[in-house]
Structure formats: structure tokens, C-alpha cells
Amino acid sequence: MMAGFHAVPSNGTPQGGEGLDGVVALVLTFRRRRLATEVVRGLIEREGFPAESVIVIVNGEGGLEDDDLAGRVRMVYLEQNLGPAGGFRIGLQLAADLGAGWVYLCEDDVGLFDLPSPRVARTLKRLHNHPGQSSIGAVVAYGRVLDRGTGRTVPYIPASDVRDSFPEVDVAAWGASLVRCAVVAKGILPDQEMFFGFEDFDFWLAMRAQGLRLVVDGDIAADVAERVFTRREDLLRASRPIDAEEPWRMYYEARNFVAFAKRHGKRMWIMLHVALTVRRIQLSPTRAHKWAAVHGLFDGLRGNGGMNPRYLRGRPERAGHEFLASGEQGVGTE
């Protein structure tokens, strides 16, 4: 399954810069060479990670556009696209096998949010002195609040007095998240069958069910929430399609919420989801959006999972107003 994997340090434990010993940075990428390269450079040049402590998981297609940089970090090429669920699952297991204490999970487009940097070493130092830190399983840059009545979430908007603290949240997107490897030791890993969509929420709730807390980094939460939740589309638009331009997403969103609701919610969540999905189908701007949602809802109700080759990212990133070539596109990607 894996190729192009550089040798680990002789003691098997990542050797980090100041405050980063035992921390692995993990970047997951699929068809986004330019964006992934920018994230990896940021981890080394701004966060201070040694190149050998950076792992890049290439999810079937892609890599880095800088061959010299790719030769310095640990490259892991998967034979097929396993989605963020499968890709992060393998990356977390690999980081734990290397003896890491923490792993910094990064999506390949998270650099577009320009998170405050350097912050990882500072966050870990603050966390070390935080009461109850041993029960914290992960620290996210931005989180969401789950409505237990409906299964829907809203952005967590921190109060002005949360700096220097670690307020608890219910779920979060992967984004840029510090995960304690003790989570992996408990057997908590992303579910590969979810592939894409709610697989991150499912992982965090599984972690919390084992008594480990999910907290947001209060030191940066207010600034980051404004970028991610208010200015998201503006920050993404110049470099990659915004979510509404990718009909394939609607398939997984419609499908996976059903599995998510069965695991963590109640029947009412599914009933409401069916009604909301039907409404989204009615309001969808294109035929591709409509069919993606229809297929996703029916597959979800039938209990289907995994990767559907008809619904994959086709236009990964762009330079100026032009999309960069990325190979063939599956049905439903336009």
C-alpha cells in the first residue's frame, strides 16, 4: 500500500525543533500539489518542524510540486484514494508507530486560512500547564457546537475572555488539529467506510465517548473563527473551488449523515435529514447537484459506504482563474 517512505530516525521517535520533540506533522493531500507544497513549507519554515518530522500522505493521486522538498520529508503514497477518513487513519497509525506523542493533522488547503504561526509549540507548552490536560484528546483551531435535538451544528464563536484557555467543543473539521497519540492507542481511528463527509465529526464523537475531551485553542480561536466561518469562501475562491462549485460533495453529505445519525443521534435526526435533503435537491443549481444528493440519500438509507468513483474531486486547485489539470474527472464532478 505504501511506497516512497523515507527511513525513520534510528530511535524511531521524531526529533523536533524547540518544543516539538515527539510531535509529527501530517499533511493529507489529494490532487492538490501546489496547495500541499505551501502547507509543508509553512510547517518547516514557520512552525519549525524538521523536515523528517513531516509526513505527507498522498491519497492515490498528487504529491508535492517541489521535488527537493519531497525528498526531504517523509512521503507516503497510497495506491488508491481512501478519502480523508482512510488517509488520516493510516497517518495516525504511522505517527503512533513512530513513537510520536502528538500528531498535527493538516488538510492540504488549510494554509489558505493563514492560521497564526508559529503556534504548535506554544500551544503544547500552554497545554502542559493547563489543569486537566491529561483528559484532552485533541486541540482544534476552530470547532462547532452540536444540537443534540437535530444533529445539526453551528460554528463555535468564542467569547472575548477565552484567550489562554481551552474551551471544549463538540466537533470540528479536520483543518489543523493537534491529536494526542493516546487516542490511537485506545483504538480510536477514522472510519474508512465514511470516506468523506462527517468522518471528522464521527471521529471526534468516538473520541469523546471514551472520555477524552475535544478543545479549541482559545489563544487564536476568535481570529480564526472569523476567517473560517465568515470569510471562508473569499479565502478559498482564488485557489480552489468553493464547496458550492463541487456537486460531488452533496453525495457524501447526503449519504454519510445517515450513518452519523445512527451512531450518535436518534431517529429524528434522520427524518429531519431526509426533509432537508429533499429541500436541497429542489433548490440545487444544477442537475449534477440534484443527482448527487439523490444518489447519496438513497445510498445512505441503504447503508452503503466507502468511495463512490462517480463522485470524486475533479477540479482540485487553480492558478488565477484557471483550474490546474488533475487527470480524469468522475461523473458528478462538474
C-alpha positions in Angstrom: 0.0 0.0 0.0 2.8 2.4 0.8 5.8 3.4 -1.2 8.4 6.2 -1.2 8.6 6.1 2.6 11.9 7.6 4.0 13.8 5.9 6.8 12.8 7.0 10.3 15.4 8.2 12.9 17.3 5.3 14.5 15.4 5.5 17.8 12.1 5.6 16.0 11.0 8.8 17.6 10.5 12.1 15.7 13.2 14.7 16.7 11.6 18.1 16.6 12.7 21.7 17.0 12.3 23.5 20.3 9.1 22.4 22.0 8.3 20.0 19.1 10.1 16.8 20.3 7.9 13.8 19.8 5.5 15.7 17.5 4.7 14.6 14.0 3.2 16.9 11.4 0.9 15.1 9.0 -0.4 16.6 5.7 -3.0 14.7 3.7 -3.4 15.6 0.1 -5.4 14.5 -3.0 -4.7 16.2 -6.4 -3.5 19.5 -4.8 0.2 19.6 -5.4 0.6 23.4 -5.1 -1.5 23.8 -2.0 0.1 20.8 -0.3 3.5 22.2 -1.0 2.6 25.5 0.6 1.4 23.8 3.7 4.5 21.7 4.0 6.8 24.7 3.5 4.8 26.5 6.2 5.3 23.7 8.7 9.0 23.7 8.2 9.7 27.4 7.7 7.1 28.9 10.0 6.2 26.3 12.6 9.8 25.0 12.9 9.2 21.3 12.2 12.3 19.4 11.0 11.6 18.0 7.5 12.0 14.5 8.8 9.1 15.0 11.2 6.7 16.0 8.4 4.7 13.1 6.8 2.8 13.7 3.6 0.1 11.2 2.8 -0.7 11.2 -0.9 -4.2 9.9 -1.3 -3.8 8.0 -4.5 -3.1 11.0 -6.8 -0.9 14.1 -6.3 2.1 14.8 -4.2 4.3 17.9 -3.9 5.3 20.2 -6.8 8.8 20.7 -5.3 10.8 17.6 -5.8 13.6 18.8 -3.5 11.1 19.3 -0.7 9.5 15.9 -1.3 13.0 14.4 -0.9 13.4 15.9 2.5 10.1 14.9 4.1 8.5 11.5 4.6 6.3 10.8 1.5 3.7 8.0 1.8 1.9 7.2 -1.5 -1.3 5.3 -1.2 -2.3 3.1 -4.1 -5.8 4.4 -4.2 -7.8 7.3 -2.8 -9.1 6.4 0.7 -10.6 9.8 1.4 -9.7 11.8 4.4 -11.1 9.0 6.6 -8.7 6.4 5.3 -5.8 8.7 4.7 -5.8 10.2 8.2 -6.4 6.7 9.6 -3.2 5.5 8.0 -1.3 8.7 9.0 -2.4 8.5 12.6 -1.3 4.9 12.9 2.0 5.7 11.3 2.7 8.6 13.7 1.9 6.3 16.6 4.2 3.6 15.3 7.0 6.2 15.1 6.6 6.8 18.8 5.1 10.3 18.5 3.2 11.8 21.4 1.2 14.2 19.3 0.4 14.5 15.7 -0.6 17.7 13.9 -3.1 16.8 11.3 -3.3 19.3 8.3 -5.6 19.3 5.3 -3.9 20.4 2.1 -5.8 23.6 1.8 -5.6 24.8 5.4 -2.8 27.2 4.5 -5.4 29.3 2.8 -6.8 30.4 6.2 -3.4 31.8 7.2 -3.6 30.5 10.8 -1.3 32.3 13.3 2.1 30.7 13.1 4.2 29.5 14.8 1.7 28.2 17.3 2.1 24.4 17.8 5.0 24.5 20.3 3.4 27.4 22.1 0.1 25.6 22.3 1.7 22.5 23.7 3.5 24.5 26.3 0.3 26.1 27.4 -1.4 22.8 27.4 1.2 21.2 29.6 0.4 23.7 32.4 -3.4 23.5 31.9 -5.5 21.8 34.6 -7.0 18.6 33.5 -4.7 18.5 30.4 -4.4 14.7 30.6 -8.1 14.3 29.6 -7.6 16.4 26.5 -7.5 14.2 23.4 -7.2 16.9 20.7 -6.8 20.6 20.3 -8.5 22.2 17.2 -8.1 25.6 15.7 -11.9 26.1 15.2 -14.9 24.0 16.3 -18.6 23.5 16.1 -21.5 23.1 18.6 -23.8 20.1 18.1 -27.5 20.4 18.5 -28.5 17.1 20.2 -32.1 17.6 19.1 -31.4 17.8 15.4 -27.9 16.6 14.8 -27.0 19.9 13.0 -24.1 22.0 14.1 -23.3 25.7 14.2 -19.9 27.4 14.4 -18.4 27.9 17.9 -17.8 31.6 18.2 -15.6 32.2 21.3 -16.2 34.9 23.9 -13.5 37.5 24.3 -12.3 36.1 27.5 -11.2 32.6 26.3 -7.6 33.5 25.5 -5.1 31.3 27.4 -7.8 28.8 27.9 -9.0 25.7 26.1 -12.8 25.7 25.9 -14.5 22.5 25.0 -16.4 22.0 21.7 -18.5 19.1 20.3 -17.0 18.5 16.9 -14.7 20.2 14.3 -13.5 19.9 10.7 -10.0 18.3 10.4 -8.5 21.6 9.4 -5.3 21.8 11.5 -5.7 19.7 14.6 -3.3 18.5 17.3 -4.2 14.9 18.3 -2.7 13.1 21.2 -1.5 9.7 20.1 -3.1 8.2 23.2 -6.3 8.4 21.1 -4.8 5.9 18.6 -3.6 3.7 21.5 -7.3 3.4 22.5 -8.2 2.1 19.1 -10.0 5.3 18.1 -9.4 5.9 14.4 -11.4 7.5 11.5 -13.8 5.1 9.9 -12.6 4.4 6.3 -16.1 3.4 5.3 -17.2 7.0 5.7 -14.6 8.1 3.2 -15.6 11.8 3.1 -18.2 13.8 4.9 -19.0 13.7 8.7 -16.0 11.3 9.1 -14.3 14.0 11.2 -17.4 14.6 13.4 -17.7 10.8 13.8 -14.1 10.6 14.9 -14.3 13.3 17.5 -17.5 12.0 19.0 -16.0 8.5 19.2 -13.0 10.0 21.0 -15.2 12.0 23.4 -17.2 8.8 24.1 -14.0 7.3 25.5 -13.7 10.2 28.0 -11.2 12.3 26.0 -12.1 16.0 25.5 -12.0 18.0 22.3 -11.0 21.6 22.9 -10.3 24.6 20.8 -7.2 26.7 21.1 -8.5 29.8 22.9 -5.4 31.8 22.1 -6.3 32.0 18.4 -10.0 31.0 18.4 -11.6 34.4 17.9 -9.3 35.4 15.0 -9.6 32.0 13.3 -13.3 31.7 13.7 -13.8 35.0 11.8 -11.7 33.7 8.9 -13.1 30.2 8.7 -16.7 30.9 9.3 -17.2 34.4 7.9 -14.7 34.8 5.2 -14.3 31.1 4.2 -15.5 31.4 0.6 -13.4 34.6 -0.1 -10.3 33.0 1.2 -10.8 29.8 -0.8 -12.1 31.1 -4.1 -8.8 32.3 -5.6 -7.0 29.0 -5.0 -9.6 26.2 -5.2 -13.3 25.7 -6.0 -15.6 26.7 -3.2 -17.9 23.9 -1.9 -20.9 25.0 -3.9 -18.9 24.5 -7.1 -18.3 20.9 -6.3 -21.5 18.9 -6.8 -19.8 15.6 -5.7 -19.8 16.8 -2.1 -23.5 16.6 -1.9 -23.4 12.9 -2.5 -21.3 12.2 0.6 -23.0 14.8 2.7 -26.4 13.3 2.0 -25.2 9.7 2.4 -22.9 9.9 5.4 -25.2 11.9 7.7 -27.4 8.8 7.9 -24.6 6.7 9.3 -23.6 9.6 11.6 -27.1 9.9 12.9 -27.4 6.1 13.5 -24.2 6.1 15.6 -24.5 9.3 17.6 -28.1 10.5 17.4 -31.7 9.4 17.1 -34.4 8.6 14.5 -35.5 12.3 14.5 -32.1 13.3 13.1 -32.6 11.0 10.0 -36.2 12.2 9.5 -35.1 15.8 9.5 -32.1 15.0 7.3 -34.4 13.4 4.7 -36.6 16.5 4.7 -33.7 18.9 4.5 -32.0 16.9 1.7 -35.2 16.9 -0.4 -35.4 20.7 0.0 -31.7 21.0 -1.0 -32.5 18.9 -4.1 -35.3 21.3 -5.0 -33.0 24.3 -4.6 -29.9 22.8 -6.2 -28.4 25.0 -9.0 -27.5 22.2 -11.4 -28.6 18.7 -12.5 -25.3 17.4 -11.2 -26.0 18.8 -7.7 -29.5 17.3 -7.7 -28.4 13.8 -8.7 -25.5 13.7 -6.3 -27.9 14.4 -3.4 -30.5 11.9 -4.6 -27.9 9.2 -5.0 -26.3 10.0 -1.7 -29.6 9.9 0.2 -30.7 6.6 -1.2 -27.2 5.0 -0.6 -27.2 6.3 2.9 -30.6 4.8 3.7 -29.4 1.5 2.2 -26.3 1.6 4.4 -23.8 1.9 1.6 -20.3 3.4 2.4 -16.8 3.7 1.1 -15.6 5.6 -2.0 -18.1 6.0 -4.9 -15.9 6.5 -8.1 -18.7 8.6 -9.6 -18.3 11.3 -7.0 -14.7 12.4 -6.7 -12.9 15.7 -6.7 -12.3 16.7 -10.4 -11.0 20.3 -10.2 -8.6 20.4 -7.3 -7.0 23.9 -7.3 -6.5 26.8 -9.6 -4.0 29.5 -10.6 -5.7 32.8 -11.3 -9.0 31.9 -12.9 -7.8 28.6 -14.5 -8.2 25.2 -12.9 -5.0 23.1 -12.9 -5.1 19.8 -14.7 -5.5 16.8 -12.4 -6.3 13.8 -14.6 -9.7 12.5 -15.5 -12.9 13.6 -13.7 -15.5 11.2 -12.5 -19.2 11.6 -13.2 -20.8 14.1 -10.9 -17.6 16.2 -10.6 -18.8 19.1 -12.7 
